[in-house]
Amino acid sequence: MFKVGKEEVKAIEEVVLSQKYFRFQGENVPTNTSQCEDEWREYLRASYCLLTTSGTNSLVVGMAAFGIGTGDEVIIPSYTFVATASAIMQVGAIPIIANIDHTLTLDPNEVRSKISPRTKAVVAVHMDGLICDLDSLAKICDEHNILLVEDAAQACGGEYCGQAVGTIGAFGGFSFNVDKVISCGEGGLLVVKDEKFHEQYLKSLVTHDTACQFGRTLKNKISSLPKFFGLSTRLNEINSAMLRVQLQRLPEILNELRNLKSDLMSYSESIGLTVMKGHDDQGDIGSVLHVRCQDPVDTMEKSKVLLAEGFKAGPPYLRPAHACWQWFEAMKEGAYFVEGLNPYNLSDQTYSYTKQDFLSTLEILGGCLRLELNFLGDQERVELCKELLKKIAAK
């Protein structure tokens, strides 16, 4: 997170002193959680928003509500946090990993090559705030009658052609843990843009909270649904109160991040560095600068210059659990928290993953210097960053 202050403390204090921590407090009784969902709907211009305990659980709840399950395959990028794959497996489906391109997001040509009769969805992950090629991915999904899903955990506030990411696919998921642009400690948001998916939204309510079927708060709202067991991934009032304040800060944070990144991009290009970009420069949230290097050795040498001065820099594959070869060995028969529910045990297909399948991803990530722009408002650090960029440009 980038900014926090007394306003968050005051909001949390009010909830703590009220001793009302549960998100549901009766039919038509507004709570911090319900009001926060309303505020997100307005901000994202979406039909439905549902807060959960994490970005991972937002994807799990969404996939379950949209009917992704046992026997299905879901295409994901080779550069993404392990939670993307984990969420798919938690609903009984199989993650199918596709290589990225030089935008560090899904390569549409790779996606086409991975589609099979079992493919149910494609997950567009907006890594590091870089925006996916959603037009191409949406076209592929439409051609094959499969779902486009957005994992926007690392792109809160991002846009594609003027539309908020997370609202372009059938559903999207956001994360609010401490590493994200705004945070409430831990939390997530499921977003459903279109009213035609009203039934799926109702299913998501029950999926995210089994007990809500039996309490008075939502009883009438979800009366059309047959009863079924789901999960318990409700966000509490303390987190929601903090998140409401953080959402108010989001436009200012994004404006500062984008201005900073734009400045550093222009400077980098003026001194001969190549900046790696997503598919919408204006919609990029601006949290990370990616500089193309010659090879992994060159990347590490350049990274050390920045690291020595306290900047968070390095090749993206050094981030824990963000490159597929860091976690795909856990995607196999027997390797699951409940062995009998392992999707690989339930499938009549055989799946295998090797690092050789992702050599193009390895080359791209190895030749990329990832610099976190976590120095908002510190002009001295900005100037020092420019000096160091100039230094590595000469290497």
C-alpha positions in Angstrom: 0.0 0.0 0.0 1.1 3.5 -0.7 -0.7 5.8 1.8 -2.4 5.4 5.2 -3.3 7.9 7.9 -5.4 8.8 10.8 -8.6 8.5 8.8 -8.1 4.7 8.6 -7.4 4.6 12.3 -10.6 6.6 13.1 -12.7 4.4 10.9 -11.4 1.2 12.5 -11.8 2.7 16.0 -15.4 3.4 15.4 -16.1 -0.2 14.4 -14.1 -1.6 17.3 -16.0 0.5 19.8 -19.3 -0.3 18.3 -18.6 -4.1 18.8 -20.5 -4.7 15.6 -17.9 -6.7 13.5 -20.2 -8.9 11.4 -21.0 -7.8 7.8 -24.7 -8.8 8.0 -26.8 -7.0 10.6 -30.3 -7.4 9.4 -32.3 -6.8 6.2 -31.9 -3.4 4.7 -29.4 -2.4 7.5 -26.4 -0.7 5.9 -23.0 -1.8 7.2 -19.4 -0.8 6.3 -19.2 -3.8 4.1 -22.4 -3.3 2.2 -21.6 0.4 1.8 -18.1 -0.4 0.7 -19.5 -2.7 -2.0 -21.9 0.1 -3.1 -18.9 2.5 -3.4 -16.9 0.0 -5.4 -19.9 -0.5 -7.8 -20.0 3.2 -8.4 -16.3 3.5 -8.8 -16.0 0.6 -11.2 -19.4 1.2 -12.9 -20.2 -2.4 -12.3 -23.5 -4.2 -11.7 -22.4 -6.3 -8.7 -19.5 -6.2 -6.2 -18.9 -8.7 -3.4 -16.1 -8.3 -0.8 -14.3 -11.4 0.3 -11.3 -12.3 2.6 -8.7 -12.3 -0.3 -8.1 -11.9 -4.0 -7.7 -15.7 -4.2 -11.1 -16.3 -2.6 -12.7 -13.7 -5.0 -11.5 -15.9 -7.9 -12.6 -19.1 -6.2 -16.1 -17.7 -5.5 -16.4 -16.3 -9.0 -15.4 -19.5 -10.7 -17.8 -21.6 -8.6 -20.6 -19.2 -9.3 -20.0 -19.2 -13.1 -19.9 -23.0 -13.2 -16.2 -23.7 -13.6 -15.5 -27.1 -12.1 -14.4 -30.7 -12.3 -13.1 -31.7 -15.8 -12.8 -28.1 -17.0 -9.6 -26.5 -18.2 -8.7 -22.9 -17.6 -5.9 -21.1 -19.4 -3.6 -18.9 -17.3 -0.3 -17.0 -18.0 3.1 -18.4 -17.1 3.9 -15.2 -15.2 1.3 -14.9 -12.4 1.1 -15.4 -8.7 0.4 -19.0 -7.6 -3.1 -18.0 -6.4 -4.3 -17.8 -10.0 -3.6 -21.5 -10.4 -4.7 -22.4 -6.9 -8.1 -20.8 -7.3 -8.8 -22.9 -10.4 -7.8 -26.1 -8.6 -9.9 -25.3 -5.6 -13.1 -25.5 -7.8 -11.9 -28.8 -9.3 -10.6 -27.5 -12.6 -7.2 -27.8 -14.3 -4.9 -24.8 -14.9 -3.4 -24.8 -18.4 -0.3 -22.6 -18.6 0.4 -20.4 -21.6 3.5 -18.4 -22.3 3.5 -14.6 -22.0 4.8 -12.1 -24.6 7.0 -9.0 -24.2 4.1 -7.2 -22.5 4.5 -9.6 -19.6 0.9 -10.7 -20.1 -0.8 -13.5 -21.9 0.3 -14.1 -25.5 -3.0 -14.5 -27.5 -1.3 -16.8 -30.0 -0.3 -19.1 -27.1 -3.8 -19.0 -25.8 -5.2 -20.2 -29.1 -2.7 -23.1 -29.1 -3.9 -24.2 -25.7 -7.6 -24.3 -26.3 -9.2 -27.8 -26.2 -12.8 -29.1 -26.0 -12.4 -29.0 -22.2 -11.5 -25.3 -22.1 -14.0 -23.3 -20.0 -12.2 -20.0 -19.4 -9.2 -17.9 -20.0 -7.8 -15.8 -17.1 -6.3 -12.5 -18.2 -3.8 -11.5 -15.4 -2.8 -7.8 -15.3 0.5 -8.4 -13.7 2.4 -5.5 -12.1 -0.4 -3.2 -13.3 0.4 -3.9 -17.0 -2.9 -4.3 -19.0 -3.6 -7.4 -21.1 -4.6 -7.5 -24.7 -8.3 -7.8 -23.7 -9.6 -7.2 -27.3 -7.7 -10.2 -28.7 -8.5 -12.4 -25.7 -12.2 -11.5 -25.7 -12.3 -12.3 -29.4 -10.8 -15.7 -28.8 -13.2 -16.4 -26.0 -16.2 -15.3 -28.1 -15.1 -17.6 -31.0 -14.9 -20.6 -28.7 -17.8 -19.7 -26.4 -15.7 -19.7 -23.3 -15.4 -17.3 -20.4 -13.0 -14.4 -20.1 -12.0 -13.9 -16.5 -9.8 -11.0 -15.2 -7.3 -11.4 -12.4 -6.8 -7.8 -11.5 -5.2 -8.4 -8.1 -2.2 -6.3 -9.1 -4.0 -3.7 -11.2 -6.6 -2.0 -8.9 -7.7 1.1 -10.7 -6.3 0.1 -14.1 -8.2 0.7 -17.3 -8.4 -0.7 -20.8 -9.7 1.7 -23.4 -11.3 3.8 -20.7 -13.1 0.9 -19.0 -12.0 -0.4 -15.6 -10.1 -3.7 -15.6 -12.0 -6.4 -13.7 -15.3 -5.3 -15.4 -14.5 -6.4 -19.0 -14.5 -10.2 -18.6 -17.5 -12.2 -17.3 -16.1 -11.5 -13.8 -13.0 -10.1 -12.2 -11.1 -10.3 -8.9 -9.1 -7.7 -6.9 -6.8 -8.1 -3.9 -6.3 -5.7 -1.0 -3.4 -7.3 0.9 -0.5 -5.2 2.0 1.4 -5.5 -1.2 -1.3 -3.9 -3.3 -2.0 -0.3 -4.3 -4.6 0.1 -1.6 -5.0 -2.3 1.3 -7.1 -3.2 4.3 -4.5 -5.7 5.6 -6.2 -8.6 3.7 -9.2 -8.7 1.5 -10.6 -9.2 -2.0 -13.4 -8.1 -4.3 -15.4 -10.1 -6.8 -16.8 -7.9 -9.6 -19.5 -8.8 -12.1 -20.1 -6.1 -14.7 -23.2 -7.3 -16.5 -26.7 -7.6 -15.1 -27.3 -10.6 -17.3 -25.2 -12.5 -14.8 -27.6 -11.7 -11.9 -28.1 -15.4 -11.1 -24.3 -16.0 -10.9 -24.1 -13.0 -8.5 -26.7 -14.6 -6.3 -24.8 -17.8 -6.4 -21.7 -16.0 -5.4 -23.4 -14.6 -2.3 -24.2 -18.2 -1.1 -20.8 -19.5 -2.3 -18.9 -16.8 -0.3 -21.1 -17.4 2.8 -23.0 -20.7 3.2 -24.9 -19.4 6.3 -26.4 -16.4 4.6 -29.1 -18.7 3.2 -30.5 -19.1 6.7 -30.2 -15.6 8.2 -32.7 -12.8 7.7 -30.4 -10.3 6.0 -30.4 -12.0 2.5 -33.2 -14.5 2.9 -35.6 -12.8 0.5 -32.8 -11.7 -1.9 -31.7 -15.3 -2.6 -35.0 -17.1 -2.1 -35.0 -18.1 -5.8 -31.9 -20.3 -5.3 -32.0 -23.9 -4.2 -30.0 -24.3 -1.0 -26.4 -25.5 -1.3 -23.2 -25.5 0.7 -20.5 -23.0 -0.1 -17.6 -21.4 1.8 -17.0 -18.9 4.5 -15.1 -16.0 2.9 -16.9 -13.0 4.3 -15.0 -9.8 4.9 -15.5 -8.3 8.4 -16.5 -4.7 9.3 -13.0 -3.7 10.5 -11.4 -4.5 7.1 -14.3 -2.9 5.3 -14.1 0.3 7.2 -10.4 0.7 6.4 -11.0 -0.2 2.8 -13.6 2.5 2.4 -11.0 5.1 3.4 -8.4 3.5 1.1 -10.8 3.6 -1.8 -11.2 7.4 -1.3 -7.4 7.7 -1.6 -7.2 5.5 -4.8 -7.7 8.3 -7.4 -4.9 10.4 -5.9 -2.6 7.5 -5.5 -3.1 6.4 -9.1 -2.6 10.0 -10.4 0.8 10.2 -8.5 1.9 6.8 -9.6 1.1 7.4 -13.3 2.8 10.7 -13.3 5.9 9.2 -11.7 6.0 6.3 -14.1 5.4 8.5 -17.1 8.3 10.7 -16.0 10.6 7.8 -15.5 9.5 6.2 -18.8 10.2 9.3 -20.8 13.6 9.7 -19.1 14.6 6.1 -19.5 13.8 6.2 -23.2 15.7 9.5 -23.6 18.8 7.8 -22.4 18.5 4.8 -24.6 16.7 2.3 -22.3 13.8 0.2 -23.6 10.7 0.2 -21.4 8.5 -2.8 -21.6 4.8 -1.8 -21.8 1.3 -3.4 -21.6 -1.6 -2.8 -23.9 -2.8 0.5 -22.5 -0.2 3.0 -21.3 -2.9 5.3 -20.0 -4.6 2.5 -18.1 -1.4 1.1 -16.6 -1.6 1.9 -12.8 2.0 3.0 -12.8 3.3 0.9 -9.8 6.2 -0.8 -11.6 8.7 0.2 -14.3 10.0 -2.6 -16.5 13.3 -2.1 -18.4 14.4 -4.6 -21.1 17.9 -5.9 -20.7 20.2 -8.0 -22.9 20.1 -11.2 -20.9 19.8 -12.5 -17.3 23.4 -11.6 -16.5 22.8 -8.0 -17.7 19.6 -7.8 -15.8 21.3 -8.8 -12.5 24.2 -6.4 -13.0 21.8 -3.5 -13.6 19.6 -4.6 -10.7 22.5 -4.5 -8.3 23.1 -0.8 -9.1 19.6 0.0 -7.9 19.5 -2.5 -5.1 22.7 -1.0 -3.6 20.7 2.3 -3.1 17.7 0.6 -1.5 15.4 0.4 -4.6 13.3 -2.8 -5.0 14.6 -4.1 -8.3 15.4 -7.4 -10.0 14.2 -9.9 -12.6 10.5 -10.7 -12.2 11.2 -14.5 -11.8 13.0 -13.8 -8.5 9.7 -12.8 -6.9 8.5 -15.8 -4.8 5.7 -17.9 -6.4 5.2 -15.6 -9.5 6.8 -17.6 -12.3 5.1 -20.9 -13.2 8.2 -23.1 -12.7 8.2 -22.0 -9.0 4.9 -23.7 -8.4 3.8 -26.0 -11.2 5.5 -29.0 -9.5 2.6 -28.9 -7.0 0.1 -29.4 -9.8 0.0 -33.1 -10.0 -1.7 -36.2 -8.6 -1.5 -36.6 -4.8 -0.1 -33.1 -4.2 -3.2 -31.4 -2.7 -4.5 -30.4 0.7 -7.3 -33.0 0.4 -5.9 -35.8 -1.8 -9.3 -37.2 -2.8 -10.4 -33.8 -4.2 -7.2 -33.2 -6.3 -8.4 -32.3 -9.8 -5.6 -34.3 -11.3 -6.9 -37.5 -9.5 -10.4 -36.8 -10.9 -9.4 -36.3 -14.5 -9.1 -38.9 -17.2 -6.4 -36.8 -18.9 -2.7 -36.7 -18.1 -1.1 -33.4 -17.6 2.6 -32.6 -17.2 4.6 -29.4 -17.0 8.3 -28.8 -17.7 10.5 -25.7 -17.6 11.3 -26.3 -21.3 7.7 -25.5 -22.1 8.3 -22.0 -20.9 11.7 -21.1 -22.3 10.2 -18.1 -24.1 8.8 -16.8 -20.8 12.1 -17.5 -19.0 13.9 -15.5 -21.7 11.5 -12.6 -21.4 11.5 -12.5 -17.5 15.3 -13.0 -17.4 15.8 -10.0 -19.7 13.5 -7.7 -17.7 14.5 -5.4 -14.8 11.5 -4.9 -12.6 11.6 -1.7 -10.5 8.9 -1.0 -7.9 7.9 2.7 -7.8 7.4 2.8 -4.1 8.8 6.3 -3.5 5.8 8.6 -4.1 6.4 12.2 -3.0 10.1 11.7 -2.5 11.7 13.9 -5.2 15.2 13.1 -3.9 14.6 9.4 -4.5 13.2 10.2 -8.0 16.3 12.2 -8.9 18.6 9.4 -7.5 16.6 6.9 -9.5 17.2 8.8 -12.7 20.9 9.0 -11.9 21.0 5.2 -11.4 19.0 4.6 -14.6 21.5 6.7 -16.5 24.3 4.7 -14.9 22.8 1.4 -16.0 22.1 2.7 -19.5 25.8 3.1 -19.9 26.6 -0.5 -18.9 
